[in-house]
Amino acid sequence: MAIKTKPAEAVLPLNQIVAGDCIEVMRSLPAASVDLIFADPPYNLQLRGDLHRPDNSKVDAVDDHWDQFSSFASYDAFTRDWLSAAKRLLKPNGAIWVIGSYHNVFRLGAELQNQGFWILNDVVWRKSNPMPNFRGKRFTNAHETLIWASRDEASKYTFNYEALKALNEGVQMRSDWVIPLCTGSERLKDEHGDKAHPTQKPEALLHRVILGTTNPGDVVLDPFFGTGTTGAVAKMLGRNFIGIEREESYRRAAEARLARIRPLDQSALEVTGSKRAEPRVPFGQVVERGMLRPGEVLISPRGRTATVRADGTLKGPSAEMTGSIHQVGAAYEGAPSCNGWTYWHFKREGQLIPIDFLRQQIRAEMEAEQGRPH
């Protein structure tokens, strides 16, 4: 499926894996050209010797050369440089996600704030199947932390609240996500049957991030691409991706993986829209446009009635029960709040129709007007 791009993005290496050092590559890309960055930087685990299970078998820990730094100062300098390069790439309303463990996430968070990013949330990824603590000297390390931040405090970042709520069976998405580690058929293996990458993230984690904080056609950059989880999910969800990876073996695994991904059909990419993003329509506008007339009676689901007044308020059976469509509905129900748009109905040709139908008519006209040339 072809993904539409804006002219400013044409020079970007869209839907490609770029070989090289992430800092150098990011500095070579055009400024303010990326909508979202997802970064899974080295953890700087500071391992001290091998780790063995109770049966004396060796644990396949993260001991690769890319995770080794000579000191905290060296790691901090690296963090400062790549975050600076990343911020330059973000559009004014862009955002970044970084993920880390207790070894590095606090240093990442401090540097994000030092550079003027605006932290929106920290999210705890709680692993439903964590690796046990074999030595029994600490708590089982069962989570990692993600930090979500906008480029600046004033950035109008993307947040698909309603889509995430729908993903969570109608319940507001919380900041603690229970998702299993990447295992089974999802875990990529090399030609020897070993893990292709020691810290491959589950696609479920990236699905939630990309669905919730980008829109179809957006550009998602991953400066530590690894075996391409970010690219795989972005491609499936109709987003553009840019991967940066210096390790050839990881690039090969990612390329093979991406070749197997088929983007979803356009209709499947549609998600529940945010009602906050829709233009506000006062009930008084329905009245002044004559869609409902003063004196007309509205009916609740339980058959209670209220009369429309000329100023867009409602009057109930008593003088005290007067107010907005929301206030009068809440008073009838004895509730702290009420969505009057769905609570009240008007009658046309013997049928009860929610007044929200009229609001949607006005919104459709507003959208059509915005699309007309001036």
N, C-alpha and C positions, 0 to 999 in steps of 0.2 A: 504494500500500500504506500503510495507516495505521500510524504508529509510536507505540507505547505510551509514555506519559510518566508520570512520578511527579507527585503533586499539587503538590510544591514548585516544579515547573518550569512550571506552568500559566500563570504570569504572564509568562513569558519570550516574546519575539517569535520563537518557534521557526519554523525554515524560512522566514525572511524576511530581506530585506536592509534594514537600517536606514540611512537617510540621515543624515549628520552627522559631526562630529568624533569620532574613535574614543575619545578620552579622556573627553569629555563623555558620550557614549553609554554607555560601560562604567560610569561612575560612577552612571548612572541605573538600572542593572540590579541585581537582588537579589544580595546577597553569597552566596558559596558555592553557586552554582547551575550551574556549568559543569564538565564532566568533563575537557575538553582544549581548549587554545588552540593554534592554529597561526598564527604571525605572520610575515609577510614585510614587515618595515618598510622605509621608504626607505633606500637604500644610502648616501646622502650621498657621491656619487661624486667631488665636487670636480673636475669636468671643467674643463679649460683650453682653450677653443677647440674648433673642429670637428675631427672625425677623418675622414680620407679613405683610401680604398683605393688600391692602386697605379694603378688606371685613373682616379684622381681623382674617382670617385663618392663621395658623402658617406655615411658610416655612420650608420644610424638609431640613435643612441645614446640613453641615458637622460638627457634634459636637461629633463624636465618640471618644473614649478614645485614639485610636491610633494616633489621630491628635493633641493631647494636649501635650505641652512641657512647662516646668516651666519658661523658659527664652530663649532668642535668643542664649545665650551661650550654653545651653543644646541642642538646635536644631543644632547648628553648630558642636558640638562634635559628635552628631549622624550622621550628614552628612559626616563629616571627616572619621568616622569609616567605614560607609558602602561603600563610594566611594573608600577607600583604599582597602577594601576586593574585591570590584568589579574589580579594576584595575589589581589586582593580577591574576584574573581569565581570563582576556582577552589574546588572542593570540597576538603575536607581531603586526599583521596587523588587530587586532580587533578594534571595535568602540563601542561607547555608545550613547544612546539617553536618555536624562532626560527631563521630562515635569513638568512644574509648573505654578503657577499663580504669580501675582505681590507680593504676600506675601513671596514667598520663592525662586523664580527662580534666583534672583540676588545673593543670598547667595550660591545657587547651582553652578552658573557660576564661582563665585570667587574661590570656593573650587576645582572645576575642574581644573582651571588654577594653583592653588596652588600645586596640585598633579601631574602636568606635562602632563595632557591631552592636546590635541591640538584641539582647537575649530574650526570646519569646517564651520558651519552655525548655526544661530538661525532661527527657523521657527515659524512664527506666525500662530497658528490655529485659524482662525476667525470663530466663531460660527454663523451659519446663523439663529439660533433660540435661542439667549441667554436669560437667565432669566432677566427680567426687574429689574431696581433699584427702589425698592418700596418706599424707603424713599425720593428719589428725591434730595439727597444731594451730589451725585457723578455721574460720567459718568456711563452708563450701562457697566458692565464688560463683554465685548463681545469676549474676546480672551484669549488663554493661549499660553505660549511660550515653544517651544521645543528647546533644545540645542543638536546638533550633534557634537561629538568629537571623534577623533581617539585616540588610547591608547598613542601614542607618535607622535611627529612632523614628524618623518620619516616613520610612518606606511603607508603601501600600502593598504589602506582601500578599501572596495568594494563600488562602486557607479555605478549602472546600469542606466547610463544617458539616453541611447537610449530607454530603457524600460519605464522610467518615461516620456520621451517626447512622446512616443506612447500613454501612458495612458492619456496624456493631449492633445490628438488630434493633434499631430505633432508639438506642441508648447513647447519650453523649459520650464521645470517645475520651477515655481517660489518659493520663500520662504514664500509666504503667501497662506495658504490653507483654502479654504472656505468649511467647512464640518459641517453638523448639529450635534447637541448634540445627544447622544444616547437616542432614544425615541421609542415609539410604541412596536412592537413585539420583537425588539432587546433588549429592556430593561428587564433584568431579575428581576423577582419578587419572594418574599419569600412566605411561606404558608399563610401569612396574606394579601397578595396582595400588600405589600409595596416593595420599591426598595430593591433588594438583596444587592446592594452596592451603596453608595451615589455618587461615582465618576466614575462609569463604563464608559470607553471610547468607542467611536464608532469603529466598525471593519474597517470602511473606513480609519480611521487614521492609524491604524496598518498595513493595507494592503499596504498603500503607503510607510511606513517606511520599512517594511520587504521586499517588492518587490524591493525597490530601493537600499537597502544597505546590502542584503544578497543574497546567492545563494542556490539552492536546496541542502539539506543535511547539511547545516550549523547548528550550535547550537546557539539558541537564549535563553538567560536567562532573566527572569523577577523576581527580588528580592521582588517585592511588587505585587504579582500575582493577588490578589483580586479574582474576579469571572472569570478570565481566558481569557480576550480578546486576549492577546498576544499569549497564547497557542492555542486558537481556530484558529487564522489567520495563525500562523506558521504551524499547522497541515494541514490546508487546502492547504497551498502553498508548502507542501513537505519539510518543515524545521523541525529540531528537536527542542524541547523546554525543558526548565527546569523551573518550577515554584516554588517559595518559598512563603509560606503564613502561618502565625501563627494563623489566625482566623479560627476556625473550620467551622463556617457557610459559609464563603466565599469558603473554600475548597470544601464543599459539592456541592455548586452551580456550581463551576467550573468543578468538576468531571462530574456532570450530563450534563453540556453543552458540554464538550469535547467528551463525549460518543456519542453525536449526530452528531459530525463533521465527514465528509467523505473526505479524501484527494482527491485533483484533480487528474485526470489521468495524467500520465507522459507527454503526448503530450501537455496538457493544461498548464504545468508548464514552457514550453519553452517561453522565452521572447526575445524581440529585443535586439541583442547583441550590445556591444559598438564597434564602428569602431576603436576607439583609442586602443583597446586591441588587434586588429589584427596586425600581423607582417607587418612592413613597407616594401614596394616593390618599389624601384625607377623605373621610366620608362626606364632608361638606361639598367636595367636588362632584360627587355623585348627585347630590341634591341640586346644586346650582346649575348643573347641566341638564336637569330635568329627567334624569334616568329614574329617579324616585321623586315624588312630589311631596311638599309639606302637607301633613295631614294623613299621608298614607300609613297604613298599619303594617308593622313587621311582626313576624311570628317566630317564636323559639321552638326548638325540637319538642318541648313539652307542652306546646300550645299557649304559652304566655305571650302577651302582646305588648307592643310599645308603639307610640305614634312618632313619626318623623316630624321634626320642627324645621323651620326655615333656616336656622343657623347650623344645621347638621347634627344637632343633639337629638336625643330621644326623650320622650316623656312616658313614664309608666302610669299605673293607676292612681298614684298619689303624687302630690306636689314635690315630696321629698325625693322621689325616685326619678330624678332628671340628671342627664349627663351624656357622656359619649356612648357610642355603641358598645364599647368595652365595659364601661362603668355600670351601665344599666344591666347588661348581661351578668356581670359579676354579682350585682345586688340581688338579682333574681335567684342565682344559684348559691348565694351565701359563700362565694369563693373569693380568694384574694385577687384573682385576675380572671379575665375571660377574653378569648379572641372573638370579638364581635363580628368580624367578617365571616366566620364560619358558623357562628351561633345564630345569627338572625337570618330569616328568609322572607322573601316577598312572594306574593301570589300572582301568577300570570296564567290565564286560561286553565284555571283549576289546579295548576301545578305549583308546588313550593320550590323556590329557587334560592340558593344562598346568595346573599348580597355580594359575596366575593366574586361572583360571576360578572358583576358590573365593574368591579375594580380591575379584573383581568382584561375587560374590554378597553378600559382607559389605558392600561399599560401597553396593550398591543398597539393602540393608536400612537402612543408616545414613541415606541420603538420604531414604528413605520415612519414617523416624522423625522426621527434622528437619522434614518437611512436615506432620506431624500436629499438630493443635491440642493444647495442654497445659492 
